[in-house]
């Protein structure tokens, strides 16, 4: 009788733990391609006093092409081109970024974690001191947060230029 009771207890504990694990691993699937369309358009972000980032994002295949300029007092300081392509297997966008003044090509992963927020992680770790989070507060306002060692380093607001 003790053996049967022990087996029943173990079985119940096993079933409860399996059911609990199942509930924890279910994740909502988001239409990443559709959500990425929120970025389409021209955006302006203030990086510092009299210094702005202007980004023009256009659809390209299953992703987008982003062409950005860093401008201070009317003078272009740098240019950035990013190509976003959706990787169906990973369920994320793969981003290739080239900054004109840098010989490094950054490779990142980007994805939405909700309908209005997500993350960008630099995937080549030797050049990856940061990760980024973004959140659309409204269709015309996005907050981007740079994080290093789990601490917020900088927050930048971007507004859609109409």
Secondary structure, 3 states (H helix, E strand, C coil): CHHHHHHHHHHHHHHHHHHHHHHHHCCCCCCHHHHHHHHCEEEEEEEECCEEEEEEEEEECCEEEEEEEEEECCEEEEEEEEEEEEECCCCEEEEEEEECCCCCEEEEEEEECCCCEEEEEECCHHHCCCEEEEEEEECCEEEEEEEECCEEEEEEEEEEEC
